[in-house]
């Protein structure tokens, strides 16, 4: 009788020992793995892929309506549209220092990755197979329009850029003293491949078929021959008394030039062949040429169509914008206009542009 009792006692000791070892293993394993009891037992939720420095998207809502409307908001943004450019399948916006790619058909937008809000984008242009973004402190960014990603390093400080069939030209690379330069860039890499010396400081540049025009200080306009990379002529515009000399915009439209003068609020049509100009009062900030050849400028929330010495087109306020001024403008492929405001991106149908 004693032997069976001893066997039962031994079995109980073994079971208790095994239970103790199992409990000790459960207590020790997290410490061997470098974890603590406070560690979450479940797997964390997946996160979006990293796209550079942490930023808050400026996209608020998509507003593309199902039906047709003369003036429609396509995209609502949290801050104003500072600049825009148009490619075949997208409208590109500079908003809050970032760049957005907007599908004009649906209004869907995405933030271009790798663009740093700490070096904000202040201007955009499209041409020569890329979208070019001018930043305030990180030089020039080249964006591939198909992938919406940065594809080349910047060439250094740039204040203005123009892209056309004859290449990409930038106001950059300024040396010491009053003289300046305009640079020709490689369209594939964005790197400087040539520079043209100028007598004074350049402010803006425009590119057209067979000619590049540079706006300079003190009313100067210089023509650069893209085939030889050298100055090929000059004009001097009369300055407007009391107006601050700001960069403005130069647009080459056929045989004439359009120059905006934001300081005094003037837009000029210049004929280089005769050296004459026509002048209109407008805010001088934004200018666009529609596919039909009409030049449009902004004045607060009004659109002015300029085709000669007379102002044509709508002079009424576009109340549908719900803003006090237009902050960016570009021609749309359908004959209308894209407008940027503090509230986002709007499309203006060509029927509005035909109004008197």
Secondary structure, DSSP 8 states (H G I E B T S, - for coil): -HHHHHHHHHHHHHHHHHHHHHHHHHHHHHHHTT--TTS-SS---------SS-----EEEE---SS--SEEEEEEESS-EEEEEEETTEEEEEETTEEEEE-TTT--EEE-TT--GGG-EEEEEEETTEEEEEESSS-EEEEETTTTEEEE---S-EEEEEEETTEEEEEE---SSS-EEEEEE-TTT--EEEEEEESS-EEEEEEETTEEEEEEGGGEEEEEETTTTEEEEEEE----TT-------EEEETTEEEEEETTTTEEEEEETTTTEEEEEES--S-EEE-TTS-EEEEETTEEEEESSSSEES--S--GGG-SSS--EEEE-TTSSEEEEETTEEEEE-HHHHT--
